[in-house]
Amino acid sequence: MFLFNQQLLPNRTRCHRLDPNKDAKCPICHQDHETDEHLMFKCPERLTVWSWLEGIMRQKGCRTRREDLIRGHFGQ
């Protein structure tokens, strides 16, 4: 979470900027470039995990938005 919040995740788009021979596509879904936004919010494969986590948090009474849950802000 710290690396995400500080925009320091070693994603493929950042690696591609340093070495253009590296592929920037997401290695899991192969649908889009792997950016912080894609990793945390848009990758359909990862969304399955985040949806499960969100469901568990909702059962516990948490009403925080998904984006805030991913960032580690659970509210009350």
N, C-alpha and C positions, 0 to 999 in steps of 0.2 A: 504494500500500500504506500509506503514511504516513497519508493522509486516512482510509482505512478503519480502520486501527488506532486512530486518534484520534476516530473517529465524527464525521468532518467532511465526508464525501462529500456533494456537492450533489445529493442524490436528490430525487425528486418529492414524497415524503412531507414532507420538511423544507420544500420550497418551498410546498407546500399549506398548511402551518401558518402561513406568513407571508402567503400570499395564497390564501384559500379558493376563489378562482375558478380557480386552477391545478388541473389534473387530477393526482391522485396515482397513477394506474395506470401500470404498467410500459409504456413505449412500444414495447417489443420483443415481449413475449408477450401483453400485455393481459389477463393472468390474475389479477394480484394487485397490491397497492400496491408501488411501488418503494421499498423500504427497503434499508439496507445488507445485511441478511441475504438479502433477495431478490436483490439485485444480484450478490452473490458466491457464494451457495450454492443458491438455489432456482429461479431463472429457467431454464426448460428450454432456452432458446436459448443462454444463456451456459454452461450445463452441458456442452454439446458441446465448447466450447473448453477448459474446465477438464479434461474427461475426456481430451482429446488431450494436454494438458500433463502430466497425471498419468501417462499411458501413456509419454511420453518420459522422464519422471523415473524411472519404474519400470525402464525399459530400462537406465538409467544406474546402477541399484542403490539408488536412494533408496526408503526404506520409510516415509517421513513420511506422516501422515494428510493427506487432501485439504485440510481446513480449514487445517492448518499450512502446506501448500504455498502456498495462496492468500495467506496472511499473510507469505510470504517466508521461512518457517523450513524450511530444507531438511535439517537434520540433518547427519550425516556425509557 
